[in-house]
Amino acid sequence: MATAGDASNTISGRYTDAYSIADSNVSWGNMVKTLGIVAGVVIALAGFLAGGQFGVGAVVLFLVLAAAVGSSFYMFGVMIAAQGQVLRAVLGTAVNTSPLLSTDQKRDVITHVAASTLTAATDANQWG
């Protein structure tokens, strides 16, 4: 039979896992934003190179394409990162108001998450 300590440890682990998922969402969003900026710059540079052979029209076309691609990726990255931030906020409220965790356990979950970086689970049992 499970004890109250086992249940609270399980819940604490779930919160920690959920925080790592939120951090992952924020990281993916930041990566997509960075890729958008890089893609926009690369396309713009390609436009300047093409301008030597095809004229000013090619430069303008590539600059418009660079702005469209770069801004689209950047906005998509913002949406992904925002989902992670919202999840962090919801989890912060859930941890703070959980009647199943002691004050020390709440502090441990919040400080552990704040001090840790995203790491992959090394054991398949950690996911279940």
C-alpha positions as CSV (number, residue, x, y, z in Angstrom):
1,M,0.0,0.0,0.0
2,A,1.3,3.4,-0.9
3,T,2.0,5.9,1.8
4,A,1.4,9.6,1.8
5,G,5.2,10.1,1.4
6,D,5.3,7.9,-1.7
7,A,2.3,9.9,-3.2
8,S,3.9,13.2,-2.6
9,N,7.2,12.1,-4.0
10,T,5.4,10.8,-7.1
11,I,3.6,14.1,-7.4
12,S,6.8,16.1,-6.9
13,G,8.4,14.0,-9.7
14,R,5.5,14.7,-12.0
15,Y,5.9,18.4,-11.4
16,T,9.6,18.3,-12.0
17,D,9.0,16.4,-15.3
18,A,6.3,18.9,-16.3
19,Y,8.7,21.8,-15.7
20,S,11.3,20.1,-17.9
21,I,8.7,19.8,-20.7
22,A,7.9,23.5,-20.3
23,D,11.6,24.3,-20.4
24,S,11.9,22.2,-23.5
25,N,9.1,24.1,-25.2
26,V,10.8,27.4,-24.4
27,S,14.1,26.1,-25.8
28,W,12.5,24.9,-29.0
29,G,10.7,28.2,-29.4
30,N,14.0,30.1,-29.0
31,M,15.7,27.8,-31.5
32,V,13.0,28.3,-34.1
33,K,13.3,32.1,-33.6
34,T,17.1,31.9,-34.1
35,L,16.6,29.7,-37.2
36,G,14.2,32.4,-38.5
37,I,16.7,35.1,-38.1
38,V,19.5,33.0,-39.7
39,A,17.3,32.0,-42.6
40,G,16.3,35.6,-43.2
41,V,19.9,36.8,-43.2
42,V,21.0,33.9,-45.5
43,I,18.2,34.7,-48.0
44,A,19.0,38.4,-47.9
45,L,22.7,37.7,-48.6
46,A,21.7,35.4,-51.4
47,G,19.6,38.3,-52.8
48,F,22.6,40.6,-52.8
49,L,24.7,38.1,-54.5
50,A,22.0,37.5,-57.1
51,G,21.7,41.2,-57.6
52,G,25.0,41.3,-59.4
53,Q,23.7,39.0,-62.1
54,F,20.0,39.7,-62.2
55,G,19.7,43.4,-61.2
56,V,17.9,45.3,-58.5
57,G,14.6,43.4,-59.0
58,A,16.2,40.2,-57.7
59,V,17.6,42.1,-54.6
60,V,14.1,43.4,-53.8
61,L,12.5,40.0,-54.4
62,F,15.0,38.3,-52.1
63,L,14.7,41.0,-49.4
64,V,10.9,40.6,-49.4
65,L,11.3,36.8,-49.3
66,A,13.9,37.1,-46.5
67,A,11.5,39.3,-44.5
68,A,8.6,36.9,-45.0
69,V,10.5,33.7,-44.2
70,G,12.4,35.2,-41.2
71,S,9.3,36.9,-39.7
72,S,7.2,33.7,-40.2
73,F,9.7,31.5,-38.4
74,Y,10.3,34.1,-35.7
75,M,6.5,34.4,-35.0
76,F,6.1,30.7,-34.9
77,G,9.0,30.5,-32.4
78,V,7.4,33.1,-30.3
79,M,4.2,31.0,-30.1
80,I,6.1,27.9,-29.2
81,A,8.1,29.7,-26.4
82,A,4.9,31.3,-25.2
83,Q,3.3,27.9,-24.7
84,G,6.3,26.9,-22.5
85,Q,6.0,30.1,-20.5
86,V,2.3,29.6,-20.0
87,L,3.0,26.0,-18.8
88,R,5.6,27.3,-16.4
89,A,3.1,29.8,-15.0
90,V,0.4,27.1,-14.6
91,L,2.8,24.7,-12.9
92,G,4.0,27.4,-10.6
93,T,0.5,27.9,-9.4
94,A,-0.2,24.2,-9.2
95,V,2.9,23.5,-7.1
96,N,2.4,26.5,-4.9
97,T,-1.3,25.6,-4.1
98,S,-0.9,21.8,-4.0
99,P,-2.3,20.4,-0.7
100,L,-0.4,17.1,-1.4
101,L,3.1,18.7,-1.0
102,S,4.6,20.1,2.1
103,T,6.2,23.5,2.1
104,D,9.7,21.9,1.9
105,Q,8.7,19.8,-1.1
106,K,7.2,22.8,-2.9
107,R,10.4,24.7,-2.3
108,D,12.5,21.7,-3.5
109,V,10.5,21.4,-6.7
110,I,10.6,25.1,-7.5
111,T,14.3,25.6,-6.6
112,H,15.3,22.3,-8.4
113,V,13.6,23.4,-11.5
114,A,15.1,26.9,-11.4
115,A,18.6,25.6,-10.9
116,S,18.5,22.8,-13.4
117,T,18.9,22.6,-17.1
118,L,17.0,20.4,-19.4
119,T,18.4,16.9,-19.3
120,A,17.2,13.8,-21.0
121,A,15.9,10.9,-19.0
122,T,18.5,8.1,-18.9
123,D,16.1,5.4,-17.7
124,A,12.9,4.4,-19.5
125,N,11.2,4.0,-16.2
126,Q,11.4,7.8,-15.6
127,W,8.8,8.4,-18.3
128,G,6.1,6.3,-16.9
